[in-house]
Amino acid sequence: MKKIFLHILLLFPFLVNSQNDQIDSLTKLLNTTETDSVRIELLIKLSYNLPKKDSVLKYSYANKALHLSKKEDVSKYQAIAKKNMAAILQAYNKNAEAVPYYESAILLFQKNRNKVEEANINYELGRIFYRLDSFQESINFHQKSLSIRKRLNDTKRMMESEQALGIMFWRLGNLENAEKHFLIAIPLAEKNNDTQSILSILNNLGAIHWGFSNYNLALEYYEKALKIAIETDNKRKYALIINNIGLIYREWGKNDKALENYLEGLKVSKKDNYLYGTAYSHSNIGKIYLLKNEYKKALLNFDSALINYNKISKKIGIAFSYCNIGDSYLGMKDFGKAIYHYKLSVKTAREVNSQHHLALGLYALANANFEGKSYNLAEIIANESLQISINQKYQKISKDNYFLLSKLAEISGSANESLKYFKKASVLKDSIFNEKSSKQFAEMQTKYETEKKELLLSKQQELINKNDVIIKQNKMQKYGLSTILLFMLVFIVYVLKTRKKLKQKNIALKEKYEEIEFQNNTLEQQKKKIEKINKELLDLTKLKEINTQMIVHDLKNPLNRIISTSKSKKTEADRKLYESSQYMLNLVENILSVAKIKQKRLTINKTAINLEEIILDAFESTEFLFKNKGVLFEKHIPINYKVLAENDILKRIFINLFTNAIKYTPSGGKITVLVKRNNDFAVIEVKDTGIGIKKEKLTKIFEIYEQDNISDLGKVSSTGIGLFFVKNAIKALDGKILVKSEHKIGTSFIITLKIIKHIKKTKTELNSKINENLQLDANEKEHIKYIVKELKNTDLYEVTKIKELLSQINSDTDNLKSWLKLMNESVANYNTNLFQKLIIIA
């Protein structure tokens, strides 16, 4: 009862209107409570709820809670008290002082196995180190927080951590990693209906694609973010986004439109006393004056930006401002002051490890040295900036560096080098802005202006409606407490009535349970009968498959002899015999392979295969079918690749695809093979102009004994196993296959296989790695005996299963580590001998 009474007292202040009444209630409760644990909680609540201006009193309550928790000597209360003290220090920007309190609290929460608080404190430490400009430290803490939150499946907090990591990588200039984290955060924010987070992430994605010089996509993200900012009346985000859209207008040469945006952003930021937005707007306005060659006006704006960035200690903004001030002096031909400020920009960028601002500052410094005729120094600095820009995919900075290096090469008398750099710069320039982009800009600008007006009108109406709602709510508040008390009385009556109904339901449930138990017994008997019948059917199926394999296997040798005899094709009869035998041999091989797949006995011996050669081999084996049907064959293989596969298996994959395509392609049709590269993978498309596959049949096309019923070409015979073999063989080669088809238009089978980048070690080299003295003692064998038992019943091509089994082994001895390393190498290189030897050792 004491605990219930305490909770009611703690909840009661939230029902009153004034924050002062709430604090007074907590203070009175503190003065009347003698239990230390309750007093600690009340002191923490008071320190948290006091307004920020009462800093002395907030510290006093937090300190009292901290000292009382040490006296209580309970780690739970000590952890909460230390976290509270850290949070207060953090609120007053005493970030360095907050760190030891957080670090001490995290150890106590770990001791109490409180994973939620452990994740939260790691997140807060990430925020602190971000403010301290220690971006890598910040990333480390945010990654720890994200890891714990993933294990807890806390989607709201996961979104928070993903977003924080995106910002950190963005600040470091690692735009690819930043985009990855923001794209993960978006669906998490949508799942939690977190509008403000969605707004921030969309704005950040726009900034990232601006950094990639992908201005069309950047503008799409910014417009989505701007719409949310207007709808939610978020003035600060509005000021930032309107500036960011101005950056795109500036890149597209729409300087007047860009200046309108910057001035509007400055106006909103000053009105809201938003120092960062003010600094950002001044920086952008200064850029426009630079373009107009009004250097003094530009310098005034850049100085204003620097002052505001210094007020909020934003080093990245400071680095950017130094670079802009250098640009102003460069325009005035004051090379000494320009170089001085560029060096300050580079130094500041290095301090915070911002790759984007470092590349920008280095280019500006190189250009200033070029203008000052220090050509050797300019070339060294430009190459450093170019290397960073290429690594981080900063297309615009790369373009500027290429143009500068082209001029330097021309001055040094190297015409070839100058032309090479100029071509690279021109390609980047064309990719950043083209005629299509200009048209899209015009369309987007019109759309944006229309939507902005509509949203502003909607916002005004929404404010009017909100005022009406607030008036009504004020009228209802005085009746609120009475309604709550009445509800509690009704609830008590409801509970009493519910208890009686529950008792009656329990009796009914007991009767239902007995009935279900009887039905379960009946079902169990039926299950046993079905299992017996199923076993008999399986035995019959197995017998049928064994007989089929025997018959097909016996056909293989005679067919090979016939092929060998008729291979010369001296007569028409020989030719027909050879072609028919080849076709029959492929069917026989398919049947045998399908049997091995179903019994999980299909083994693959991978080697480096020349993709174009294997495609041509498959075509030669089916060329007579193309000629007989009157179907054309085309190939488009601009670059040849080597893939990791088994020669015979890959050839039969293409033979089956060609044979299948020929069957369903009418005379005069065409079958085309196209090969292209997607990152580290070769993508092979086998495309026909046949009658296609109906949509409802596509999902079953790779199932065994399934074939489309074609009426347009008459009855087409098929074993129904060719595509089943293709699907499973590609899977065994660690590849992928998908099918696209339009009825009466054609079908495409698209295969993806990994391209070989380097030659792996031979089986002989791997076998030699087994030391003759490698032995596992009794304890080590006992440790892995269940894993080894599973491995004995697993074929080497079942790579995923083997890797899952090996990942369960905790290799805590040198022998086990050596054994596990060799086992992984045997799987990676498909070395059956090594695999079997290691199982014998274990």
KOLSE-483221 format. One record per residue (C-alpha): x, y, z. Coordinates in steps of 0.1 Angstrom, whole numbers, padded with zeros to 4 digits, always signed. Each point is the difference from the previous one (the first is absolute). Example, Ala and Ser with C-alpha at 12.3 -4.5 7.8 and 13.67 -1.06 7.14 Angstrom:
2
+0123-0045+0078+0014+0034-0007
This chain:
842
+0000+0000+0000+0029+0023+0008+0014-0004-0035-0034+0006-0016-0005+0031+0021+0034+0013-0010-0007-0005-0038-0033+0018+0003+0018+0029+0017+0026+0001-0027-0026-0001-0028-0022+0027+0016+0021+0030-0009-0004-0008-0037-0037+0006+0003+0004+0037+0011+0007+0028-0024+0030+0018+0014+0036-0013+0000+0006+0019+0033-0029-0020+0015+0017-0032-0012+0034+0010+0016-0018+0011+0032-0017-0034+0002+0033-0019-0005+0017+0022+0027-0027-0007+0025+0002-0037-0007+0038+0001+0005-0004+0017+0034-0025-0026+0012+0019-0031-0013+0026-0018+0020+0008-0029-0023+0034+0007-0017-0008-0018-0032-0032+0021-0004+0019+0032+0009+0026-0008-0027-0027-0003-0027-0017+0032+0012+0033+0020+0000+0006-0012-0035-0035+0010-0011+0004+0035+0016+0034+0006-0017-0014-0011-0033-0033+0021+0002+0015+0033+0013+0003+0026-0028+0035+0005-0015+0004+0034+0015+0001-0016+0035+0034-0015-0007+0012+0002+0036-0030-0018+0014+0001-0026-0027+0037-0008+0008-0009-0001+0037-0028-0026-0004+0021-0021-0024+0030+0000+0025-0023-0009+0029-0013-0030-0020+0036-0010-0009+0012+0001+0037-0032-0018+0013+0005-0028-0027+0035-0006+0013-0013-0002+0035-0027-0024-0011+0028-0021-0017-0024-0014-0026+0015+0000-0035-0034+0006-0017-0005+0034+0018+0037+0010-0004-0003-0006-0038-0033+0021-0003+0015+0028+0021+0032+0002-0020-0019-0001-0033-0021+0029+0013+0030+0020+0010+0016-0006-0034-0032+0010-0018-0002+0033+0019+0037+0008-0008-0008-0008-0036-0030+0023+0000+0023+0029+0010+0026-0009-0027+0025-0013+0026+0005-0029-0023+0036-0010+0011-0011+0000+0037-0030-0022-0008+0021-0028-0016+0014-0016+0032-0035-0001+0016-0014-0017-0031+0030-0025-0001-0005-0008+0037-0037-0004-0005+0004-0023-0030+0021-0025+0021-0027-0001+0027-0027-0006-0025+0021-0028-0016+0003-0015+0035-0038+0001+0003-0004-0014-0035-0021+0030-0010+0006+0000-0038-0025+0028-0007+0018+0025+0022+0034-0013-0013-0011+0008-0036-0014+0034+0010+0032+0011+0017+0021-0011-0029-0022+0021-0022+0004+0030+0022+0038-0004+0001-0002-0001-0038-0018+0034+0000+0025+0015+0025+0031-0010-0021-0017+0014-0031-0003+0034+0018+0037-0004+0011+0008-0005-0038+0013-0035+0007-0019-0016-0028+0017-0034+0000-0006-0004+0037-0036+0010-0006-0004-0027-0027+0014-0026+0024-0026+0007+0027-0029+0003-0024+0010-0034-0015+0000-0016+0035-0034+0015+0006-0014-0012-0033+0013-0035+0006-0018-0003+0034-0032+0015-0014+0000-0025-0028+0001-0028+0024-0028+0016+0020-0020+0005-0033-0007+0036+0011-0009+0015-0034-0005+0035+0013+0034+0002+0016+0016-0019-0029-0012+0028-0023+0016+0025+0024+0034-0017-0001-0001-0006-0038-0008+0037-0005+0029+0011+0024+0024-0023-0019-0011+0015-0033+0008+0035+0013+0034-0011+0013+0011-0016-0033-0014+0031-0018+0022+0023+0022+0030-0022-0008-0008+0003-0037-0007-0037-0004-0032+0006-0020-0006-0037-0010-0001-0012+0036-0021+0030+0010-0026-0008-0028-0001-0037+0011-0009+0009+0036-0025+0027-0010-0018-0025-0024-0003-0025+0028-0013+0027+0024-0028+0012-0024-0023-0032+0003+0007-0002+0037-0012+0037+0004-0030-0007-0021-0009-0031+0020+0001+0021+0032-0019+0029-0017+0029+0024+0010-0007+0029-0023+0029+0022+0012+0025-0028-0004-0013-0007-0036+0005+0038-0007+0036+0000+0013+0009-0032-0019-0015+0012-0033+0020+0033+0004+0032-0019+0007-0005-0023-0030-0005+0031-0021+0034+0013+0013+0017-0033-0008-0012-0001-0036+0010+0037-0003+0035-0012+0011-0002-0027-0027-0010+0028-0025-0032-0020-0006-0021+0032+0001-0033-0013-0014-0003-0026+0028+0013+0025+0026-0028+0024-0010-0027-0028+0003+0012-0007+0036+0001+0037+0009-0036+0006-0014-0014-0029+0021+0018+0013+0031-0012+0036-0007-0036-0012-0002+0002-0016+0034+0018+0031+0015-0029+0022-0011-0027-0024+0011+0016-0003+0035+0010+0037+0003+0037-0009+0006+0016+0033-0008+0036-0010+0006-0002-0030-0024-0018+0022-0024+0029+0026+0000+0025-0028-0006-0019-0017-0028-0008+0032-0018+0038+0007+0000+0008-0035-0012-0024+0004-0029+0017+0033-0008+0033-0019-0003-0015-0021-0028-0013+0031-0018+0035+0014+0003+0016-0031-0016-0026+0002-0028+0009+0037-0006-0033+0013+0014+0019+0025+0022-0029+0025+0005-0023-0028+0011+0027-0013+0023+0005+0034+0016-0038+0003+0007+0002-0033+0019+0031+0011+0020-0016+0033+0010-0032-0017+0011+0021-0025+0020+0019+0029+0017-0033+0018+0008-0016-0031+0017+0033-0009+0019+0004+0035+0014-0036+0002+0011+0003-0034+0018+0035+0009+0014+0014-0030-0018+0038+0007-0001+0009-0030-0021-0027+0009-0026+0012+0036+0000+0036-0011-0006-0010-0024-0027-0021+0026-0018+0028+0026+0001+0025-0025-0015-0024-0007-0029-0007+0037-0006+0037+0007-0001+0004-0027-0027-0025+0018-0023+0020+0033+0004+0031-0019-0009-0016-0011-0032-0009+0036-0007+0036+0011+0007-0012+0022+0029+0028-0011+0023-0005+0025+0028-0036-0009+0005+0009-0037-0001+0027+0006+0026-0025+0017+0024-0023-0030-0002+0027-0025+0005+0013+0019+0030-0035+0000+0015-0002-0038-0006+0033-0005+0017-0011+0020+0031-0032-0020+0003+0018-0034-0005+0025+0010+0027-0028+0008+0024-0014-0035-0002+0035-0016-0004-0008-0017-0034+0035-0008-0013-0012-0013-0033-0018+0033-0006+0031+0018+0011+0021-0020-0025-0025+0008-0027+0000+0037+0009+0038+0003-0002-0002-0016-0035-0026+0025-0011+0019+0030+0014+0031-0013-0019-0022+0000-0032-0009+0037+0006+0037+0010+0004+0009-0021-0031-0026+0020-0020+0017+0032+0012+0034-0015-0011+0013+0001+0035+0017-0034-0002+0018+0002+0033-0033+0005+0020-0018-0026-0021+0027-0026+0006+0001+0008+0037-0038-0006+0004+0001-0032-0022+0027-0014+0023-0022+0008+0030-0029-0018-0017+0022-0031-0008+0013-0001+0036-0035+0002+0015-0013-0027-0024+0028-0023+0010-0008+0006+0037-0035-0013-0004+0010-0025-0027-0026+0013-0024+0010-0015-0034-0024+0023-0020+0012+0032+0015+0036-0011-0002-0003-0008-0037-0017+0033-0006+0026+0020+0020+0030-0018-0017-0014+0008-0035-0005+0037+0010+0036+0001+0013+0013-0017-0032-0019+0025-0021+0014+0030+0020+0035-0013-0005-0006-0004-0037-0013+0036-0002+0032+0011+0019+0021-0020-0025+0012-0026+0026-0006-0028-0025+0019-0028+0016-0017+0005+0033-0034+0004-0017+0004-0034-0017+0009-0018+0032-0030+0014+0019-0024-0005-0029+0010-0037-0003-0007-0004+0038-0035+0016-0004-0007-0021-0031+0009-0033+0018-0024+0008+0028-0027+0011-0024+0003-0032-0021+0000-0023+0032-0031+0018+0014-0017+0005-0035-0001+0038+0002-0007+0006-0037+0000+0038+0000+0033+0003+0019+0015-0027-0022-0011+0019-0031+0016+0033+0013+0033-0018+0009+0001-0016-0035-0004+0034-0016+0028+0015+0022+0023-0029-0007-0007+0004-0037+0012+0036+0002+0031-0010+0020+0009-0027-0025-0004+0025-0029+0023+0025+0017+0026-0028+0006-0001-0008-0037-0017-0034+0003-0027+0002-0026-0011-0036+0003-0004+0002+0038-0019+0033-0004-0024-0015-0025-0005-0031+0022-0010+0021+0030-0022+0023-0021-0020-0030-0014-0005-0014+0035-0012+0034+0013-0024+0004-0030-0015-0035+0005-0008+0009+0037-0013+0034-0010-0024-0016-0025-0012-0025+0025-0007+0026+0027-0023+0022-0022-0016-0006-0033-0030+0011-0021-0022-0026+0016+0009+0013+0035-0009+0036-0011-0035-0012-0012-0005-0020+0032+0010+0031+0021-0027+0022-0017-0027-0027+0006+0011-0005+0036+0002+0038+0007-0036+0005-0013-0012-0030+0021+0018+0013+0031-0014+0035-0002-0035-0013-0004+0002-0025+0029+0017+0026+0022-0030+0024-0005-0025-0027+0006+0018-0011+0032+0002+0035+0014-0037+0005-0005-0006-0034+0016+0022+0009+0029-0019+0033+0006-0033-0019+0001+0016-0027+0023+0011+0028+0024-0036+0014+0001-0013-0035+0007+0026-0006+0027-0010+0032+0018-0036-0012+0000+0010-0033+0014+0021+0016+0028-0029+0021+0010-0022-0031+0003+0027-0018+0019+0003+0028+0025-0037-0003+0006+0002-0037+0005+0031-0001+0024-0020+0010+0031-0022-0030-0005+0029-0023-0006+0008-0011+0036-0037-0007+0007-0002-0022-0031+0031-0020+0010-0014-0007+0035-0034-0010-0015+0018-0023-0025+0019-0017+0029-0033-0007+0018-0015-0014-0032+0032-0021-0005-0003-0015+0035-0036-0010-0006+0010-0015-0034+0028-0020+0016-0023-0016+0025-0025-0010-0027+0028-0013-0022+0013-0023+0028-0034-0017+0001-0001-0004-0038+0036-0014+0000-0010-0026+0025-0028-0012-0022+0024+0001-0030+0026-0021+0018-0026-0028+0005-0009+0001-0037+0037+0000-0010+0006-0031+0022-0027-0018-0019+0014+0012-0033+0035-0012+0010-0013-0035+0007-0017+0000-0034+0032+0012-0018+0020-0026+0019-0022-0027-0014+0003+0014-0035+0038+0002+0003+0001-0038+0009-0021-0007-0031+0022+0021-0022+0031-0017+0014-0013-0034-0011-0008+0014-0035+0035+0016-0002+0016-0034+0007-0020-0016-0028+0009+0028-0024+0037-0003+0009-0001-0037-0007-0016+0006-0034+0025+0028-0007+0029-0023+0008-0013-0026-0024-0004+0027-0027+0036+0012+0006+0014-0035-0003-0018-0005-0033+0012+0034-0012+0036-0009+0010-0003-0033-0018-0013+0018-0031+0029+0025+0001+0026-0027+0004-0014-0020-0030-0001+0032-0021+0036+0009+0009+0012-0035-0009-0018+0000-0033+0012+0036-0009+0036-0008+0012+0001-0031-0022-0011+0022-0030+0029+0024+0005+0028-0023-0012-0017-0011-0032-0009+0036-0008+0037+0010+0004+0011-0028-0023-0026+0011-0026+0011+0037+0003+0037-0011-0004-0008-0022-0031-0022+0026-0018+0021+0031+0010+0016+0001-0035-0034+0008-0016+0011-0015-0033-0035-0007-0011-0034+0016+0007-0009-0030+0021+0031+0004+0021-0008+0036+0005-0036-0007+0011+0012-0028+0022+0026+0022+0016-0024+0029+0007-0027-0023+0014+0025-0017+0022+0013+0033+0013-0036+0010+0008-0007-0033+0017+0032+0002+0021-0009+0034+0013-0034-0014+0011+0018-0030+0017+0024+0024+0018-0030+0021+0011-0018-0030+0015+0032-0012+0018+0007+0035+0013-0036+0005+0012+0002-0033+0019+0033+0012+0017-0017+0034+0009-0029-0017+0016+0023-0023+0019+0023+0029+0009+0030-0017-0017+0007+0025-0028+0037+0009+0004+0016+0030-0017+0037+0003-0008+0005+0037-0007+0027+0015-0023+0005+0032-0019-0023-0002-0030+0002+0022-0031-0036+0012-0003+0000+0008-0037+0016-0034-0009-0025-0020+0020-0030+0019-0016+0014-0007-0035+0006-0037+0010-0037-0002+0010-0010+0016-0032+0020-0025-0021-0017-0029+0019-0034+0014-0009+0007+0016-0034-0018-0028-0019-0032+0008+0021+0003+0037-0010+0004-0009-0037-0028-0026+0001-0024+0024+0015+0011+0030-0020+0008+0021+0031+0028+0026-0001+0028+0003+0027+0017+0032+0010+0025+0008+0028+0010+0033+0015+0031-0005+0022+0019+0034+0001+0025-0012+0026+0008-0036+0008+0001-0011+0036+0011-0030+0020-0024-0014+0025+0004-0027+0027-0020-0030-0012+0003-0036-0012+0004-0003-0038-0024-0028-0006-0027+0013+0023+0001+0036-0014+0000-0013-0036-0031-0021+0007-0017+0030+0016+0003+0019-0033-0009-0031-0021-0033-0003+0020-0008+0037-0003+0007+0000-0038-0020-0033-0004-0029+0014+0020+0000+0033-0019+0001-0017-0034-0030-0022+0009-0022+0030+0007+0013+0024-0027-0016-0002-0035+0019-0003-0032+0016+0033-0009+0004+0010+0036+0032+0009+0018+0018-0010+0032+0025+0025+0014+0027-0003+0026+0011+0033+0017+0028+0002+0026+0007+0031+0022+0016+0007+0033-0016+0012+0032+0027+0007+0026+0017-0033+0007-0026-0021-0019-0005-0011-0036-0036+0003-0011-0010-0023-0029-0034+0004-0016-0013-0027-0024-0029+0017-0018-0024-0014-0026-0027+0013-0022-0023-0029+0007-0036-0001+0011+0009+0007+0036-0013-0015+0033-0033+0009+0015+0002+0021+0032-0017-0027+0021+0026-0026-0011+0031+0021+0008+0001-0010+0037+0001-0037-0009+0023+0001-0029+0030-0014+0019-0019-0028+0018+0006-0036-0011-0023-0015-0027-0016+0035-0005-0004+0014-0035-0022+0026-0016-0028-0014-0021+0005+0017-0034-0028+0000-0025+0014+0026-0025+0028-0024-0013-0019-0032+0005+0010-0027+0025+0037+0005+0011+0016-0030+0017+0020+0005+0031+0014-0021+0029-0007+0028+0025+0034-0004+0017+0023+0024-0021-0008+0032+0018-0001-0018+0034+0036-0011-0007+0010+0035-0011-0014+0016+0031+0017-0024+0024+0033-0001-0019+0003+0038+0001-0008-0001+0037+0028-0025+0005+0023+0024-0019-0009+0028+0025-0018+0018-0028-0035+0014-0005-0026-0004-0028-0033+0018-0006-0025+0000-0029-0019+0028-0017-0026-0007-0026-0029+0016-0019-0025-0023-0016+0003+0000-0038+0031+0023+0001+0028-0020+0015+0019-0013+0030+0033+0009+0017+0020-0021+0024+0025+0021+0019+0030-0017+0018+0024+0017+0024+0034-0016+0007+0030+0014+0020+0029+0012-0021+0034-0014+0011+0024+0028+0012+0029-0022+0009+0012-0036-0003-0007-0019+0032+0026-0025+0014+0000-0034-0016-0012-0031+0019+0036-0012+0001+0011+0031+0018-0029-0002+0025+0006-0038+0006+0036+0009+0008-0012+0022+0028-0010-0029+0021+0028-0006+0024+0006-0037+0005+0002+0006+0037-0035+0018+0001-0020-0019+0025-0030+0008+0022+0001-0013+0036-0030-0017+0017-0014+0033+0014+0002+0017-0033-0017-0029-0018-0027-0001+0027-0005+0038-0005-0009-0003-0037-0013-0036-0003-0036+0010-0007+0011+0025-0027+0022-0027-0016-0029-0024+0000-0021+0025-0020+0030+0007-0023+0003-0037-0008-0036+0000-0014+0006+0032-0020+0012+0003-0036+0027+0026-0007-0022+0020-0024-0024+0008+0029+0022+0030+0008-0026+0020+0020-0008-0029+0024+0038-0008+0005+0007+0036+0008-0028+0001+0025+0013-0031+0017+0036+0013+0002-0011+0034+0014-0013-0019+0031+0035-0012+0009+0018+0021+0027+0036-0006-0010+0018+0007+0033+0031-0022-0007+0027+0003-0026-0008-0035-0014-0037+0009-0004+0009+0033-0016+0022-0017-0026-0026-0027-0006-0028+0026-0005+0021+0022-0023+0008-0030-0023-0036-0011+0001-0011+0035-0012+0027-0001-0028-0012-0034-0011-0036+0013-0004+0012+0032-0018+0020-0020-0025-0024-0030-0003+0029-0023+0010-0017-0034+0008+0032-0018+0010+0009+0027+0025-0035+0001+0014-0001-0038+0005+0035-0001+0016-0010+0027+0025-0032-0020+0010+0022-0031+0005+0024+0020+0023-0031+0012+0021
